[in-house]
Amino acid sequence: MQYFKQIMQDNSGCPSSKRWITGLFSVALCTAFISSIILNTKADPEIVHAIMYVIITGLGMTGAEKFAPK
């Protein structure tokens, strides 16, 4: 549990909203994929792409934040 708390914090030790939003959208995307397999449903491709763009942007911003000058 301590490891999970450390992952969701930024460099200063505060909770990072970018990481929380990225994690939430990752869970939503995984849920959509699993439900499409189990329940044989189709998710709207535009919504799936929008969720993927949010995840990619969040991860990119979090990674860039690590190398940005302080």
N, C-alpha and C positions, 0 to 999 in steps of 0.2 A: 504494500500500500504506500509505503514511503517513496518507493521508486516512481509510482504513478504521480504522486504529488510533485516530485522533482521535475518530471517530464512536462507538466502543465505550468511550470513557472518560467519566467523570463530570466535574464542574466542577473537582475537585481533581487530575485527571490519572490517577486510579486506574481500573482496569477496572471497569465497572459490570455487576453480575450481572443487573440488570433489562434492560439493553440486550442482553446476550448471550442471555438466555432468550427475549426477544422476537424477536431475529433467528433463533434456532434454530426457534422455533415458526412464524415466517413462512416459512422454508424448508420446513418440514414441510407447511404448508398449501398452498404452491405445488406441492410434490411430489404431494400428494393430488389437486389439481385437474388437473395435467398427466397423472397416471396415469389419472384418470377419463376424460380425453379420448382418450389414446393407447390404453390397454388396455381401455377400455370397462368399467371397474369402477365399483362404487358404494361410496362411503365412507359410514359410518354418520353420519347427520345430527347425532346427539348428540355424537359425537367432534369433528366439524367445528365445531360451536357452541362446545364447550369450548375448542378451540384458538383460535377467534376471540376468546373472552372473555379468554383469557390474553394475547393480543396487544394487545387494546384496553386492558386493565388496565396492562400493562407500558408501553405508550406514554403512557397518561395519567399514570402515576406519574413517568415520566421527564420529561414536560413540566411537571408540577407541581413537581418538584424544582428546576427551573430558576428558578421564580418564588418559591420559598419563602424566607423570611428566613433569613439565615445566622447 
